[in-house]
Amino acid sequence: MPEPLPKSLQDSPRLDPGLTVLVLVLWGAFAVARLFYAATEPLWFDEAFTLAVISPVDFGTFWREVYLDSNAPGFYLLSRIWTDIFGRSDLAIRIPGLVAIALAAALPLLYRPPALSRNAALTWGGLLFIWWGVGVFLDGRCYPVLLALSTFEVLAFARLLRTPSRSAAWLWAILSSLAILTHYYAGFIVLAQGLVFLGSARGAALKTWPVGLAFLPTAAWILHHSPRLAAYSQPAVAWHPQLTLDSALDQVVTLVVNGPALGVVFIILLLVASLILARKDNSGSRPDRALVLAAAAGWAGLALILATGLLKPTLTARYLIPAVPSVLLSLVLAIPGGKWRPYVFGGLMMIYALVQVPHAIERLGRRPNRASYEFETVSKALSKSQITDLVFVWDHELAPMMDKASLARVGGVFFDRRHRPVHVRPLVVDRDHDPNLAILAAATGSKPGIIWLYNRQGRTAAARYAPDIVAHDPSWTCITSGSDTVGAVGCFRQKALNF
């Protein structure tokens, strides 16, 4: 039986009305913005990749595509089942993410640990919902689902630390296994939580050993997938810069606020002010040990993830999402109790909301020359021109190791969805030679077309040779989606060549 909570940790009998109104207003504003983005923005490249993976009619091809990718299989399976029922429009692909983010925000209230006050749970949920603003990870990828699973996992882990029973351990283990099958980097958080559990519960933790069976399916899949993962870890195909201590700190700042470092300064000032107010009123209280350990385990897992990025160039900011619930929980726990606490909670959420405003304006402003790594726009234009043959160039560090059939499926995914299939020839271009010439030479057929997806800031052919099809052959007409740095160019032949 768990020890009774000290009086200073017992829950408030009701939610603070002002704080509740603030959370509802912020949730409503961000929900509208997220829904608008999900319904109107073209799919960015990774979302198009999801669409290509889940679209094959037969499950054999589907599982082959899942294996060939570097990501865990959980979200692909969920997305396949969902879209088989509700269709594969842009919005349909993104609806699971919309639902998952709402669920992540509601979980702290729906499955609230006894030592977490209702106001603290409401604030934690509010932060989870507005974290990272509009359109960064509200997409047809695994990250919203991963956030929801990671939040549920932290809640289950806090309960396990307080009551180390087999039933609590089974719930944590199942959620942990599902999180890893959604994104492999969740394993670092799970590892840290397991070590904290063993160190804090000791004998009681050892008695829960049968829950290790919950990880067997995960271990079996990772063993099966490991040869493909090893191929993705080759230095020659690394597409993320290797972390330094400075860039690792930048990743932490991005994780906390996804905005300017000034946002972190405001958060620190707010926390210092709350401590001063609590001391002045003599109203501070020590947070519950289980909650503190749960948050600390997340930070320990985050340190492990960052360490991998220091050793190999394999890390980008969105891979840190499994640590987000723990980081945001630690901010909530850092605010001491007292009559000022709801106001400080409100101030914390306002800081988070305000640092998202510039990003939200940028996304909703629809600037035509904004860098956008997507090719849905040019695919639609080429589909209307009724091309029959497409040269598809994914000018990326990973392209040389990609399966050609997979690249062809990605290149034609928007044509297939519009029931206007084309013959796709995937072309891997050489960074040392002008790709414009190679692409034009490959563009054959009765009505040829070209899609060249580029990022001129990477180790790509476009970094040396700018996309300029028309300058090399004026018989082509091209449109561009994105900026001169990041985007896609789509071309079709306007007239036949005269020889």
C-alpha positions in Angstrom: 0.0 0.0 0.0 1.4 3.5 -0.8 2.0 5.9 2.0 -0.7 8.6 2.4 0.1 11.9 0.8 1.3 14.7 3.0 -1.2 17.5 3.4 0.9 19.8 1.4 0.7 17.5 -1.5 -3.0 16.7 -1.4 -5.1 17.8 -4.4 -7.0 21.0 -4.6 -10.7 20.2 -4.5 -11.4 22.2 -7.7 -9.8 23.7 -10.7 -8.9 27.4 -10.6 -11.6 29.2 -12.7 -9.2 31.7 -14.3 -6.6 29.1 -15.1 -9.3 26.9 -16.6 -10.6 29.7 -18.9 -7.1 30.5 -20.0 -6.4 26.9 -20.9 -9.6 26.5 -22.8 -9.0 29.7 -24.8 -5.4 28.7 -25.7 -6.6 25.2 -26.6 -9.3 26.6 -28.8 -7.0 29.0 -30.6 -4.3 26.4 -31.2 -6.9 23.8 -32.2 -8.3 26.1 -34.9 -4.9 26.9 -36.2 -3.8 23.3 -36.2 -6.9 22.2 -38.0 -6.6 25.0 -40.6 -3.0 23.9 -41.3 -3.9 20.2 -41.5 -6.6 20.9 -44.0 -4.8 23.3 -46.2 -1.0 22.7 -46.2 0.5 20.4 -48.8 2.0 17.2 -47.5 5.7 17.7 -46.8 8.1 15.1 -48.0 8.0 12.7 -45.0 4.2 12.8 -45.1 4.3 11.9 -48.8 6.6 9.1 -47.8 4.0 7.9 -45.3 1.4 8.0 -48.0 3.6 5.9 -50.3 4.3 3.3 -47.6 0.6 2.8 -46.7 -0.9 2.9 -50.2 0.0 -0.5 -51.7 -3.1 -2.7 -52.1 -1.4 -5.9 -50.8 0.0 -6.2 -47.3 3.1 -8.0 -48.5 4.3 -4.9 -50.4 3.2 -2.7 -47.4 5.4 -4.7 -45.0 8.3 -4.6 -47.4 8.1 -0.8 -47.5 7.9 -0.7 -43.7 11.0 -2.8 -43.5 12.9 -0.7 -46.0 12.3 2.5 -44.0 14.4 3.4 -41.0 11.4 4.1 -38.8 9.6 1.8 -36.4 6.5 0.1 -37.8 3.8 1.2 -35.3 2.6 4.4 -36.9 2.6 2.9 -40.4 0.3 0.1 -39.3 -2.0 2.5 -37.5 -2.1 4.9 -40.5 -2.7 2.0 -42.9 -5.7 0.8 -41.0 -7.1 4.3 -40.5 -6.7 5.3 -44.1 -8.2 2.1 -45.4 -11.4 3.1 -43.7 -11.4 6.9 -44.0 -9.4 7.5 -47.2 -6.0 9.0 -48.0 -6.6 12.7 -48.4 -4.2 15.1 -46.8 -6.6 15.8 -43.9 -7.4 12.1 -43.4 -3.7 11.3 -43.1 -3.3 14.0 -40.5 -6.4 13.3 -38.4 -4.7 10.6 -36.2 -2.1 13.3 -35.3 -4.9 15.8 -34.4 -6.5 13.3 -32.2 -3.3 12.1 -30.6 -2.3 15.7 -29.6 -5.7 16.3 -28.0 -5.3 13.0 -26.2 -1.8 13.9 -25.0 -3.2 17.1 -23.5 -6.1 15.4 -21.8 -4.2 12.5 -20.3 -2.7 14.4 -17.3 -6.3 15.0 -16.2 -7.8 11.7 -17.3 -5.1 9.6 -15.6 -3.8 12.1 -13.0 -1.4 10.8 -10.4 -2.7 11.4 -6.8 0.1 13.7 -5.9 -0.4 16.0 -8.9 -2.9 18.7 -8.3 -5.7 19.3 -10.8 -4.3 22.7 -11.6 -0.9 21.3 -12.2 -2.3 18.5 -14.4 -4.3 21.1 -16.4 -1.2 23.2 -16.9 0.9 20.2 -18.0 -1.8 19.3 -20.5 -2.0 22.9 -21.7 1.7 23.0 -22.3 1.6 19.6 -24.2 -1.1 21.0 -26.5 0.5 24.3 -27.4 4.1 23.0 -27.4 5.8 23.4 -30.8 3.0 25.6 -32.2 1.3 25.2 -35.5 2.4 22.9 -38.2 5.7 21.6 -36.9 4.8 18.1 -36.0 1.0 18.1 -36.6 1.4 15.9 -39.6 1.1 12.4 -41.1 4.0 11.0 -39.2 4.5 9.2 -36.0 5.3 12.2 -33.8 1.9 13.2 -32.4 1.1 9.6 -31.6 4.6 9.3 -30.0 3.8 12.3 -27.8 0.6 10.8 -26.6 2.2 7.4 -25.8 5.1 9.1 -24.1 2.8 11.1 -21.9 0.7 8.1 -21.0 4.0 6.2 -20.3 5.3 9.0 -17.9 1.9 8.9 -16.0 2.1 5.1 -15.7 5.7 5.3 -14.6 4.9 7.8 -11.9 2.1 5.5 -10.6 4.5 2.5 -10.8 7.1 4.3 -8.7 4.5 5.1 -6.0 2.9 1.7 -6.1 5.4 -0.9 -7.5 2.9 -3.6 -8.3 2.8 -6.1 -11.2 -0.3 -4.5 -12.6 1.2 -1.1 -12.7 4.4 -2.5 -14.1 2.5 -4.3 -16.9 0.8 -1.1 -17.9 4.1 0.8 -18.0 5.9 -2.0 -19.9 3.1 -2.3 -22.5 3.0 1.4 -23.1 6.8 1.5 -23.3 6.9 -1.3 -25.8 4.3 0.5 -28.0 6.3 3.8 -27.7 9.5 2.0 -29.0 7.5 0.4 -31.8 6.4 4.0 -32.7 9.9 5.5 -32.6 13.1 3.7 -31.6 14.5 6.7 -29.7 11.7 6.2 -27.1 13.9 3.2 -26.0 16.4 5.6 -24.4 13.6 7.0 -22.1 12.4 3.5 -21.3 15.9 2.5 -20.4 16.4 5.4 -18.1 13.0 4.8 -16.5 13.8 1.1 -16.0 17.1 2.0 -14.2 15.4 4.5 -12.0 12.7 1.9 -11.1 15.3 -0.7 -10.2 17.3 1.9 -8.2 14.3 3.3 -6.2 12.1 0.2 -5.7 14.8 -2.5 -5.6 13.3 -5.7 -4.3 9.8 -4.7 -5.3 11.1 -3.9 -8.8 12.7 -7.4 -9.1 9.4 -9.0 -8.2 7.8 -7.5 -11.4 10.3 -9.4 -13.7 7.6 -11.1 -15.7 6.6 -7.8 -17.3 9.8 -8.2 -19.4 7.7 -10.4 -21.6 5.9 -7.3 -22.9 9.2 -6.2 -24.6 9.7 -9.5 -26.5 7.7 -8.4 -29.6 9.6 -5.2 -29.7 13.0 -7.0 -29.4 12.0 -9.5 -32.1 11.1 -6.7 -34.6 14.2 -4.7 -33.8 16.3 -7.8 -34.4 14.5 -8.4 -37.7 14.9 -4.7 -38.7 18.6 -4.3 -37.6 20.2 -5.0 -40.9 18.3 -2.2 -42.6 19.0 0.1 -39.6 22.7 -0.6 -40.0 22.5 0.5 -43.6 21.0 3.8 -42.5 23.7 4.4 -40.0 26.5 4.4 -42.6 28.5 7.7 -42.5 28.1 8.1 -46.3 24.4 8.5 -46.0 24.2 10.7 -42.9 21.9 13.6 -43.4 22.0 15.2 -40.0 25.0 17.2 -38.7 26.9 15.6 -35.9 26.2 17.3 -32.6 28.7 19.4 -30.7 28.2 20.5 -27.1 26.9 23.9 -28.3 24.4 22.4 -30.8 23.3 19.9 -28.1 22.5 22.8 -25.9 20.6 24.4 -28.8 18.6 21.1 -29.1 17.6 21.4 -25.5 16.5 25.0 -26.0 14.5 23.9 -29.0 12.9 21.1 -27.0 11.9 23.4 -24.1 10.4 26.3 -26.1 10.9 25.8 -29.8 11.6 29.5 -30.0 14.3 32.0 -29.2 16.5 31.4 -26.3 14.8 34.5 -24.8 11.9 32.2 -24.1 14.0 30.2 -21.7 15.1 33.4 -20.0 11.5 34.3 -19.4 10.7 30.8 -18.0 13.6 31.0 -15.6 12.6 34.5 -14.4 9.1 33.2 -13.9 10.3 30.2 -11.9 12.5 32.5 -9.7 9.6 34.8 -9.1 7.4 31.9 -8.0 10.1 30.8 -5.5 10.3 34.3 -4.1 6.5 34.5 -3.7 6.3 31.1 -2.1 9.1 32.0 0.4 7.4 35.3 1.2 4.1 33.6 1.9 5.8 30.6 3.5 3.6 28.5 1.2 6.1 26.3 -0.7 5.8 22.6 -0.7 8.1 19.7 -1.7 6.9 17.9 -4.8 6.1 14.2 -4.7 9.1 11.9 -4.9 7.6 9.7 -7.5 6.7 12.6 -9.8 10.2 14.0 -9.4 11.8 10.7 -10.3 9.5 10.3 -13.3 10.6 13.7 -14.6 14.3 13.0 -13.8 14.2 9.8 -15.7 13.0 11.7 -18.8 16.0 14.1 -18.5 18.3 11.1 -18.1 16.9 9.6 -21.2 17.3 12.9 -23.0 20.9 12.9 -22.0 21.4 9.5 -23.5 19.7 10.6 -26.8 21.9 13.6 -27.0 25.0 11.4 -26.4 24.2 9.4 -29.5 24.1 12.6 -31.5 27.5 13.5 -30.2 28.9 10.2 -31.2 27.2 9.9 -34.7 25.3 12.2 -37.0 21.9 10.6 -36.5 19.9 13.1 -34.5 17.4 15.9 -35.3 15.2 17.8 -32.9 11.9 15.9 -33.5 13.6 12.7 -32.4 13.6 14.2 -28.9 9.9 14.1 -28.6 9.8 11.1 -26.2 11.4 13.3 -23.6 8.9 16.2 -24.0 6.3 15.1 -21.4 9.0 14.7 -18.7 10.6 18.0 -19.5 7.3 19.9 -19.4 6.3 18.0 -16.2 9.6 19.1 -14.5 8.7 22.8 -15.3 5.3 22.3 -13.7 6.8 20.6 -10.6 9.3 23.5 -10.2 6.5 25.9 -9.4 5.9 25.7 -5.6 2.5 25.6 -4.0 0.6 28.6 -2.6 -2.0 31.1 -3.5 0.1 32.5 -6.4 0.5 29.1 -8.1 -2.4 29.3 -10.6 -1.2 32.8 -11.7 2.3 31.4 -12.3 0.9 28.4 -14.1 -1.0 30.8 -16.3 2.1 32.9 -16.9 4.1 29.8 -18.0 1.4 28.9 -20.6 1.3 32.4 -21.9 5.1 32.3 -22.4 4.7 29.1 -24.4 1.9 30.5 -26.4 3.6 33.8 -27.2 6.9 32.2 -28.5 4.8 30.2 -31.0 3.2 33.3 -32.5 5.9 34.2 -35.0 5.9 30.6 -36.3 2.2 30.5 -36.4 2.0 33.7 -38.4 4.7 32.4 -40.8 2.8 29.1 -41.4 -0.6 30.8 -41.7 0.7 33.7 -43.8 1.1 31.4 -46.8 4.1 33.2 -48.2 4.7 31.7 -51.7 8.5 31.7 -51.4 8.7 30.1 -48.0 11.1 27.2 -47.9 8.9 24.1 -48.1 10.2 20.6 -48.6 7.2 19.2 -50.5 6.4 18.1 -54.0 2.6 17.8 -53.8 2.1 21.2 -55.4 4.2 20.5 -58.5 2.7 16.9 -58.7 -0.8 18.4 -59.0 0.4 20.8 -61.8 2.1 18.0 -63.7 -1.0 15.8 -63.3 -3.1 18.5 -65.0 -0.7 18.6 -67.9 -1.4 14.9 -68.4 2.2 13.7 -68.5 2.7 10.0 -69.1 6.4 9.5 -67.9 8.0 11.1 -64.9 11.7 11.4 -63.9 11.7 11.7 -60.2 14.8 13.0 -58.4 15.0 13.0 -54.6 18.2 14.9 -54.3 19.2 13.7 -50.9 22.0 12.0 -49.1 19.9 8.9 -48.6 18.9 8.5 -52.2 21.8 6.2 -53.3 20.8 3.5 -50.8 17.1 3.7 -51.4 15.2 0.9 -53.1 14.4 2.0 -56.6 10.8 0.6 -56.5 10.3 2.5 -53.2 11.5 5.8 -54.8 9.2 5.2 -57.8 6.3 4.7 -55.5 7.1 7.9 -53.7 7.5 9.9 -56.9 4.1 8.8 -58.3 2.1 8.8 -55.0 0.1 11.9 -55.8 -0.6 10.9 -59.4 -1.8 7.5 -58.1 -4.1 9.2 -55.6 -5.6 11.3 -58.3 -6.1 8.1 -60.4 -3.8 9.4 -63.1 -0.8 7.0 -62.8 2.4 7.7 -64.6 5.4 5.6 -65.4 8.0 6.8 -62.8 11.7 6.6 -63.4 13.6 7.3 -60.2 17.0 8.9 -60.9 19.9 9.2 -58.4 22.0 12.2 -59.5 25.8 12.5 -59.0 26.9 15.4 -56.8 30.0 15.9 -58.9 28.2 16.5 -62.3 25.5 18.8 -63.4 22.2 17.0 -62.7 20.3 19.2 -65.1 21.9 17.4 -68.0 21.3 13.9 -66.5 17.7 14.7 -65.8 17.0 16.0 -69.3 18.7 12.9 -70.8 16.4 10.6 -68.7 13.2 12.5 -69.6 11.8 10.4 -72.4 8.3 9.2 -73.4 5.4 10.6 -75.2 4.6 13.3 -72.6 7.6 13.4 -70.2 7.7 15.3 -66.9 10.3 16.0 -64.2 10.1 16.4 -60.4 13.3 17.5 -58.7 13.1 17.8 -54.9 16.1 19.7 -53.6 17.8 21.1 -50.5 20.7 23.2 -51.5 22.0 23.3 -47.9 22.8 19.6 -47.8 25.4 17.4 -49.4 23.4 17.3 -52.6 23.8 17.8 -56.3 21.7 21.0 -56.1 24.1 22.5 -53.6 26.6 22.7 -56.5 24.3 22.9 -59.5 21.1 24.9 -59.1 17.9 23.5 -60.7 17.7 25.3 -64.0 16.0 23.0 -66.5 14.7 25.7 -68.8 18.1 27.4 -69.2 19.4 24.1 -70.5 16.4 23.3 -72.7 13.8 26.1 -73.4 11.3 23.6 -74.7 10.4 22.8 -71.0 8.0 24.7 -68.8 8.7 24.6 -65.0 7.1 25.7 -61.8 8.7 25.8 -58.4 7.3 25.2 -55.0 9.4 26.6 -52.1 12.4 28.9 -52.2 15.7 28.9 -54.0 17.2 27.0 -51.1 14.6 24.3 -50.3 11.7 23.2 -52.5 10.7 21.3 -55.6 10.7 22.0 -59.3 8.2 20.4 -61.6 8.6 20.5 -65.4 6.8 19.4 -68.5 7.7 19.7 -72.1 5.8 22.5 -73.8 6.7 21.8 -77.3 8.7 19.2 -79.3 12.3 19.8 -80.1 13.2 20.6 -83.7 16.1 18.8 -85.2 
